[in-house]
Amino acid sequence: MRIFLFVLSIVSLLLATRQFSISEQTGQFKGALFLLLIGIQLLVTAALISEHREERTKKSATSEEKRERIGANPTDVNASR
């Protein structure tokens, strides 16, 4: 998902640069600004998804370690209560 969003972001930014170069003579930058805005939004969304996924991976790894410790020494669980 995040790779797809990064690719879409790059395509949108490339189209925006092309549109800026085409519309330089006429001064009508609306389309280029729209594509630039979409590209930036996609880039930020992909970065947030990537960060969220990394946090979930870290949390699941720590919870697995806790489960392994609890499963290895059941007396430790009783002593902590």
Secondary structure as UniProt FT lines:
FT   HELIX           2..22
FT   TURN            23..27
FT   HELIX           30..72
FT   HELIX           74..80
//
